[in-house]
Each structure stands twice: as structure tokens, then as C-alpha cells.
Amino acid sequence: MNMITRRSALGFVCGAVLLLVLEFGAAFLFLGGFGSAEENSETPLPRMTRLGDLQGTFSDLDGNSFSFADLRGKVVVLNLWATWCPPCRAEMPSLNKLWKKFKDDDRFRVLCISAETLEDVRKDSLSGTLTMPLYVFSSPVPEELDTEGLPTTYIFDREGRVVFGHTGMAVWDAPEVVAYLEALLEKKTD
């Protein structure tokens, strides 16, 4: 390997490490303010939008179709992601751990939905390494969920109201997040 190739490779590796450090730093900053998520939500849907009222459908990788109306009465962590997005891929293990923690609770859902094709997500390595289901939109993406950045994650309470929004990578199975979600599950509905 010549000197120029080594320097290029080293520069690429250093750049990638720096990007990961910055993303993890952003995740820690994000989690530091998580306890007051309702006041600090940085990527909210319009207040009048309820999750169960969103028009659109999505399907799992087996082709089973669902609608947003199916989510009424549940606390939902809705993650918008893409296979080509490095921060999306980096946070998937923490979303998978969060899904494992709550998978037996019928009042809770973790939904990772991509706007890519079913085939693109099926053939991606993540579909074989995660235990949680992955989803794709089977209708046009609802206007309220058409984001400019990925990953974007919304948390909806049992009334279907968005109570938190975040664009960028985060550690979704952190104790602060789990405690927040457990509190949403126990909160009486209006």
C-alpha cells in the first residue's frame, strides 16, 4: 500500500470515528433533557394530528399490512429510517433492545418504518440481524411524517398525541427513555 493510499484510508477512518463521536455526543445531550421531553420536543407533529388519524398504511417484511388506526390506545415509538443512513443503522440496536423490553406489552409498539421498497429493506443485512420487525410504507408517506432528516423518531402517548420528536441518532433503550415510556404507559387516558 503506498503512502497516499494509507493517508487516504487513515483520513477516512478518522473522519468516520469523528462522526460517530459527534453522533454519540448529540445522543447524550438529547438524553440529558429527556425528562422534560414535552417542553423540549424538537421535531413535533402538528398538535392537532393524532397518530390514529394519520392516513396511510405500512407493511412488515412479510407483506402484512397495517394502518395507523391500528395503533389507537398504544404508546408508540415511531422511527423513520433508511438502509443507506449511517446514523439510522447505528441506533437500530438500541431500538431493538427497547422493542425486546416491551414486546410482550400490548399497550406499546416500536415501529421502524422506511420509505424504501419492501425488497430494498428485505435484502439489507439489518433485516436478518434484528429481532424486531421492520416496516415499509405501503402507501404514500403521510404528509405529517415527511421529514427532512433521518433518523426522525416520534413518541406518541396512548391518546395518539405526539409528546416527543427527535431528529438524529439517540440511545433509545437508555434508562431515562425507558422510565419516560413506562410513565406514559401508566398515565391515565383522558
C-alpha positions in Angstrom: 0.0 0.0 0.0 1.6 3.3 -1.0 1.8 6.4 1.3 -1.1 8.3 -0.4 -3.4 5.4 -0.1 -2.6 4.9 3.6 -3.2 8.6 4.3 -6.5 8.5 2.5 -7.6 5.4 4.4 -6.4 6.9 7.7 -8.3 10.1 6.9 -11.4 8.2 6.1 -11.2 6.1 9.3 -10.5 9.3 11.4 -13.5 11.0 9.8 -15.8 8.1 10.4 -14.7 7.9 14.1 -15.2 11.7 14.5 -18.7 11.4 13.0 -19.6 8.6 15.5 -18.2 10.6 18.4 -20.3 13.6 17.4 -23.4 11.5 17.0 -22.9 9.8 20.4 -22.3 13.3 21.9 -25.5 14.5 20.4 -27.3 11.4 21.8 -26.0 12.1 25.3 -27.1 15.8 25.0 -30.5 14.6 23.8 -30.9 12.2 26.7 -29.8 14.9 29.2 -33.0 16.8 28.5 -35.3 13.8 28.1 -37.1 14.2 31.4 -38.8 17.3 30.2 -39.5 15.9 26.7 -42.9 17.5 26.3 -41.4 21.0 26.6 -38.2 20.2 24.7 -39.6 18.3 21.7 -37.6 19.5 18.8 -39.4 17.7 15.9 -43.1 17.7 16.8 -46.0 16.8 14.5 -48.7 19.4 14.4 -50.6 19.3 17.7 -54.0 18.6 16.0 -52.6 15.4 14.5 -53.3 12.2 16.3 -51.4 9.0 15.3 -54.6 7.0 14.7 -55.9 9.7 12.4 -52.9 9.7 10.0 -53.8 8.5 6.5 -51.6 5.8 5.2 -50.6 2.2 5.5 -47.4 0.3 6.2 -46.4 -3.3 6.0 -43.9 -5.7 7.7 -41.3 -7.5 5.6 -43.7 -10.5 5.2 -46.2 -8.2 3.4 -48.8 -7.9 6.2 -50.5 -4.5 6.0 -51.3 -2.2 8.9 -52.8 1.3 9.3 -52.2 4.0 11.8 -55.7 3.5 13.1 -54.5 0.1 14.4 -52.3 1.9 16.9 -55.1 3.7 18.8 -54.7 3.3 22.6 -51.0 2.4 22.4 -47.8 4.2 23.3 -45.8 4.2 20.1 -42.2 4.9 19.3 -42.2 5.7 15.6 -38.8 5.7 13.9 -38.4 6.9 10.3 -35.2 5.5 8.9 -33.4 4.3 5.7 -31.0 1.5 4.9 -28.5 4.0 3.4 -28.4 6.2 6.5 -25.4 5.5 8.8 -27.0 7.2 11.9 -30.2 5.2 11.4 -28.2 2.0 11.3 -26.2 3.0 14.3 -29.2 3.5 16.5 -31.1 0.3 15.4 -29.5 -1.9 18.1 -30.9 0.4 20.8 -34.3 0.4 19.2 -34.1 -3.4 19.0 -33.3 -3.6 22.8 -36.2 -1.2 23.5 -38.5 -3.4 21.4 -37.3 -6.5 23.3 -38.1 -4.8 26.7 -41.7 -4.0 25.8 -42.5 -6.7 23.1 -45.0 -8.5 25.4 -46.9 -5.4 26.4 -49.9 -5.0 24.1 -50.1 -1.3 25.0 -46.8 -0.5 23.4 -45.2 -0.6 19.9 -41.8 0.2 18.4 -42.2 0.9 14.7 -39.2 1.4 12.4 -40.7 2.4 9.1 -38.7 3.1 5.9 -39.9 4.9 2.7 -37.8 2.5 0.7 -39.2 -0.5 -1.2 -40.0 -3.7 0.6 -37.3 -5.5 -1.5 -34.6 -2.9 -0.5 -35.3 -3.4 3.2 -35.6 -7.2 2.9 -32.2 -7.6 1.2 -30.5 -5.3 3.7 -28.4 -7.0 6.4 -30.3 -5.3 9.2 -33.4 -7.3 8.3 -31.5 -10.5 9.3 -29.7 -9.3 12.4 -32.6 -7.5 14.3 -35.3 -9.5 16.1 -37.8 -6.6 16.0 -40.0 -6.3 12.9 -39.1 -3.7 10.3 -41.7 -1.9 8.2 -42.1 0.0 4.9 -44.7 2.4 3.8 -47.2 0.7 1.5 -49.0 3.9 0.7 -47.5 7.4 0.2 -45.8 8.7 3.3 -48.3 10.8 5.3 -47.5 14.5 4.9 -47.1 14.9 8.7 -44.3 12.2 8.6 -42.5 13.6 5.6 -39.3 14.7 7.4 -36.2 16.4 6.1 -33.8 14.5 8.2 -33.2 10.9 9.1 -33.5 9.2 11.5 -36.5 11.0 12.9 -38.3 9.5 15.9 -41.7 10.5 17.4 -43.2 9.2 20.6 -47.0 9.1 20.9 -48.9 8.7 24.1 -51.9 6.4 24.4 -54.2 9.2 23.3 -52.3 9.4 20.0 -50.7 12.7 20.7 -47.1 13.3 19.8 -45.3 14.0 23.1 -41.7 13.9 21.8 -39.9 14.3 18.5 -36.2 14.0 17.7 -34.2 14.1 14.5 -30.8 12.4 14.7 -29.4 9.4 16.4 -30.2 8.5 20.0 -29.9 5.8 22.6 -33.5 4.6 22.8 -33.0 1.9 25.4 -31.3 4.3 27.9 -32.9 4.2 31.5 -34.3 7.7 31.1 -36.1 6.8 27.9 -37.4 3.6 29.4 -38.7 5.4 32.5 -40.4 8.0 30.4 -42.1 5.4 28.3 -43.2 3.4 31.4 -44.7 6.6 32.8 -46.6 7.1 29.5 -48.0 3.6 29.8 -49.2 4.2 33.3 -50.7 7.6 32.7 -54.5 7.6 32.7 -56.0 8.3 29.4 -58.4 11.3 29.0 
